[in-house]
Amino acid sequence: MKVVDSTFLIDLLRGRKEVLKVIDSKEPLLTTQINMYEVIRGLFLKDTPSSKLIQAIEMLENIKILPLDDNSIIKSAEISSDLIKKGSIISDCDCLTAGIALSKGVNRIITRNAKHFERIKGIKVENY
């Protein structure tokens, strides 16, 4: 199974064709509550019309969203602290996304932001 990150979701909303090659009808798309937050926050920041906001929410309803729970918070904190100790800091949102995925047994993330996720032990990154 694979988690798609915010870059993928944004490109999917924009109708970019490169995301279509990643979508496999046999394997459901997964994302996290963190990615849902990032996408919706971005739409609010851009004062997106409500019709586009509704379209984004409908798209997210068709994707299984992995929750932020106690286990994923612990895993995310471990990831972040390991990276800080190495001097290789990434955003909290990326640590939380990876922590949620790993705590749920998912180790593959699809992103255009490979540089950040490649730093995380146990994550396999797929670019598109």
N, C-alpha and C positions, 0 to 999 in steps of 0.2 A: 504494500500500500504506500501511497505517496501523499504528502501534504503540499498543497499549493500555497505559496506565500502571497503577500499583497501585490507584488509586481505582476504576478500572473493574473490575479483577480482584476486589477486595473486594466490590463491589456485585454482580458476577456470582455469587460464592460465596453471597452473602446472598439471591440470587434476586430482586433488584430488577428490575422490569419495564422501567425506562427504559434499561437496557443492551441489551435485546433489539432495540430499534429501530436500534442501531448494527451489530449482527451481520448481515453480508451473506454468504449462502452462496457467492457467487461470489468473494469476496475472503477469503483466510485471515486469521485473527487472528494478529498478531505481538505479542510482548512481549520483554522483555530479561531477562537473568540478574539484573539489579539489581532489577527488579520482582518476580521470583520470590523473591528473598531477602527483600524487604520484606514480602511477603504471608506467607511461612512464618515469618519472625521474629515478626510480629504474632500469629500463631496460637500460637506458643510462649510469648510474653509473656502471653497471656490464658489459659494453661494449658488450651488447647483439647483436648477429648477426641481420642484417637487416630483415631477414626472420621471426625471432621471433618477432621483433618490428612490422612488418606488421601484423602478426597474432594477436598481442595484440590490434592493432588499429581496425582490422576487428571485433574482439570480442566486443570492445567498441561501434562500430557502431550498434550492435544489442541490445544495452542496452540504455534505455532512460536516457539521462544525464541532470540533473537539473542544471540550470545556477546559477552563482553567480551574483546577482543583488543588487540593493540598499536595498531592504527589507531584503534580506538574510545577507547582511553585517551588517545592524543594529541589527538583531537578533543574529548574531554571536558575535558581540561586547558586547551585553547584557549578553550572556552566559559566555563569557570569563571574563568580569568584575565581575560577580557574583561569579565565581569560584575563581578568584584571591582574592576577599574580604574574602572568606571562607578559603583561604590557601590551596585550592584544585586544583592547576593549572594543566591543560592538554595542549597538543599541539594546536597551532593555527589551524592546519589542521583539528583536531577533532572538534574544536569549529566551524569552517567554515562548515564542513560537517553537523553537527547537526543544525546549523543556517539555512543553505539552506533547509534541510529537513523540519524543523518546519515552516519556512516561506512559504513553499509550501503545508502545511497541512499534512505532513507525519511525524508520530511520532515513527515509528519502524525502527530500524537499525539492520542489520544482520552483526555480526562481531565476530572475535576471540579476540578482544580487549575490552571485556566487562567492565573492571575496569574503563576505561576512560569515556565511554559513560553513564555508570550508574550514574555518578555524575551530569548529566545534567537533570534539571527539565523538565518534559514533554516528555522525550525520554524513550521508552520501548526497551530494548535490547534483541535480540535473538542471542544466541550462536549457533554454528553448530558443 
